[in-house]
């Protein structure tokens, strides 16, 4: 479990967490605001 506290691993986990957060945010925007998709597809 000590690898979780390694500096490089901590940075990788932070980057992955940021990517996941952005994906979740974008998917929520697209799911709850379908009008936005129509604006981009025209």
Phi and psi in radians as a Rosetta constraint file:
Dihedral C 1 N 2 CA 2 C 2 CIRCULARHARMONIC -1.171 0.35
Dihedral N 2 CA 2 C 2 N 3 CIRCULARHARMONIC -0.389 0.35
Dihedral C 2 N 3 CA 3 C 3 CIRCULARHARMONIC -1.143 0.35
Dihedral N 3 CA 3 C 3 N 4 CIRCULARHARMONIC -0.376 0.35
Dihedral C 3 N 4 CA 4 C 4 CIRCULARHARMONIC -1.179 0.35
Dihedral N 4 CA 4 C 4 N 5 CIRCULARHARMONIC -0.413 0.35
Dihedral C 4 N 5 CA 5 C 5 CIRCULARHARMONIC -1.782 0.35
Dihedral N 5 CA 5 C 5 N 6 CIRCULARHARMONIC 0.131 0.35
Dihedral C 5 N 6 CA 6 C 6 CIRCULARHARMONIC -1.260 0.35
Dihedral N 6 CA 6 C 6 N 7 CIRCULARHARMONIC 2.528 0.35
Dihedral C 6 N 7 CA 7 C 7 CIRCULARHARMONIC -1.055 0.35
Dihedral N 7 CA 7 C 7 N 8 CIRCULARHARMONIC -0.801 0.35
Dihedral C 7 N 8 CA 8 C 8 CIRCULARHARMONIC -1.141 0.35
Dihedral N 8 CA 8 C 8 N 9 CIRCULARHARMONIC -0.727 0.35
Dihedral C 8 N 9 CA 9 C 9 CIRCULARHARMONIC -1.119 0.35
Dihedral N 9 CA 9 C 9 N 10 CIRCULARHARMONIC -0.696 0.35
Dihedral C 9 N 10 CA 10 C 10 CIRCULARHARMONIC -1.071 0.35
Dihedral N 10 CA 10 C 10 N 11 CIRCULARHARMONIC -0.704 0.35
Dihedral C 10 N 11 CA 11 C 11 CIRCULARHARMONIC -1.150 0.35
Dihedral N 11 CA 11 C 11 N 12 CIRCULARHARMONIC -0.764 0.35
Dihedral C 11 N 12 CA 12 C 12 CIRCULARHARMONIC -1.080 0.35
Dihedral N 12 CA 12 C 12 N 13 CIRCULARHARMONIC -0.744 0.35
Dihedral C 12 N 13 CA 13 C 13 CIRCULARHARMONIC -1.110 0.35
Dihedral N 13 CA 13 C 13 N 14 CIRCULARHARMONIC -0.701 0.35
Dihedral C 13 N 14 CA 14 C 14 CIRCULARHARMONIC -1.112 0.35
Dihedral N 14 CA 14 C 14 N 15 CIRCULARHARMONIC -0.720 0.35
Dihedral C 14 N 15 CA 15 C 15 CIRCULARHARMONIC -1.144 0.35
Dihedral N 15 CA 15 C 15 N 16 CIRCULARHARMONIC -0.794 0.35
Dihedral C 15 N 16 CA 16 C 16 CIRCULARHARMONIC -1.068 0.35
Dihedral N 16 CA 16 C 16 N 17 CIRCULARHARMONIC -0.740 0.35
Dihedral C 16 N 17 CA 17 C 17 CIRCULARHARMONIC -1.093 0.35
Dihedral N 17 CA 17 C 17 N 18 CIRCULARHARMONIC -0.684 0.35
Dihedral C 17 N 18 CA 18 C 18 CIRCULARHARMONIC -1.138 0.35
Dihedral N 18 CA 18 C 18 N 19 CIRCULARHARMONIC -0.735 0.35
Dihedral C 18 N 19 CA 19 C 19 CIRCULARHARMONIC -1.105 0.35
Dihedral N 19 CA 19 C 19 N 20 CIRCULARHARMONIC -0.764 0.35
Dihedral C 19 N 20 CA 20 C 20 CIRCULARHARMONIC -1.095 0.35
Dihedral N 20 CA 20 C 20 N 21 CIRCULARHARMONIC -0.736 0.35
Dihedral C 20 N 21 CA 21 C 21 CIRCULARHARMONIC -1.103 0.35
Dihedral N 21 CA 21 C 21 N 22 CIRCULARHARMONIC -0.722 0.35
Dihedral C 21 N 22 CA 22 C 22 CIRCULARHARMONIC -1.138 0.35
Dihedral N 22 CA 22 C 22 N 23 CIRCULARHARMONIC -0.748 0.35
Dihedral C 22 N 23 CA 23 C 23 CIRCULARHARMONIC -1.084 0.35
Dihedral N 23 CA 23 C 23 N 24 CIRCULARHARMONIC -0.760 0.35
Dihedral C 23 N 24 CA 24 C 24 CIRCULARHARMONIC -1.119 0.35
Dihedral N 24 CA 24 C 24 N 25 CIRCULARHARMONIC -0.743 0.35
Dihedral C 24 N 25 CA 25 C 25 CIRCULARHARMONIC -1.091 0.35
Dihedral N 25 CA 25 C 25 N 26 CIRCULARHARMONIC -0.803 0.35
Dihedral C 25 N 26 CA 26 C 26 CIRCULARHARMONIC -1.116 0.35
Dihedral N 26 CA 26 C 26 N 27 CIRCULARHARMONIC -0.723 0.35
Dihedral C 26 N 27 CA 27 C 27 CIRCULARHARMONIC -1.150 0.35
Dihedral N 27 CA 27 C 27 N 28 CIRCULARHARMONIC -0.649 0.35
Dihedral C 27 N 28 CA 28 C 28 CIRCULARHARMONIC -1.156 0.35
Dihedral N 28 CA 28 C 28 N 29 CIRCULARHARMONIC -0.713 0.35
Dihedral C 28 N 29 CA 29 C 29 CIRCULARHARMONIC -1.081 0.35
Dihedral N 29 CA 29 C 29 N 30 CIRCULARHARMONIC -0.779 0.35
Dihedral C 29 N 30 CA 30 C 30 CIRCULARHARMONIC -1.207 0.35
Dihedral N 30 CA 30 C 30 N 31 CIRCULARHARMONIC -0.599 0.35
Dihedral C 30 N 31 CA 31 C 31 CIRCULARHARMONIC -1.278 0.35
Dihedral N 31 CA 31 C 31 N 32 CIRCULARHARMONIC -0.717 0.35
Dihedral C 31 N 32 CA 32 C 32 CIRCULARHARMONIC -1.629 0.35
Dihedral N 32 CA 32 C 32 N 33 CIRCULARHARMONIC -0.137 0.35
Dihedral C 32 N 33 CA 33 C 33 CIRCULARHARMONIC -2.331 0.35
Dihedral N 33 CA 33 C 33 N 34 CIRCULARHARMONIC 1.289 0.35
Dihedral C 33 N 34 CA 34 C 34 CIRCULARHARMONIC -1.123 0.35
Dihedral N 34 CA 34 C 34 N 35 CIRCULARHARMONIC -0.336 0.35
Dihedral C 34 N 35 CA 35 C 35 CIRCULARHARMONIC -1.139 0.35
Dihedral N 35 CA 35 C 35 N 36 CIRCULARHARMONIC -0.488 0.35
Dihedral C 35 N 36 CA 36 C 36 CIRCULARHARMONIC -1.124 0.35
Dihedral N 36 CA 36 C 36 N 37 CIRCULARHARMONIC -0.677 0.35
Dihedral C 36 N 37 CA 37 C 37 CIRCULARHARMONIC -1.087 0.35
Dihedral N 37 CA 37 C 37 N 38 CIRCULARHARMONIC -0.707 0.35
Dihedral C 37 N 38 CA 38 C 38 CIRCULARHARMONIC -1.112 0.35
Dihedral N 38 CA 38 C 38 N 39 CIRCULARHARMONIC -0.594 0.35
Dihedral C 38 N 39 CA 39 C 39 CIRCULARHARMONIC -1.133 0.35
Dihedral N 39 CA 39 C 39 N 40 CIRCULARHARMONIC -0.695 0.35
Dihedral C 39 N 40 CA 40 C 40 CIRCULARHARMONIC -1.380 0.35
Dihedral N 40 CA 40 C 40 N 41 CIRCULARHARMONIC -0.461 0.35
Dihedral C 40 N 41 CA 41 C 41 CIRCULARHARMONIC -1.533 0.35
Dihedral N 41 CA 41 C 41 N 42 CIRCULARHARMONIC -0.124 0.35
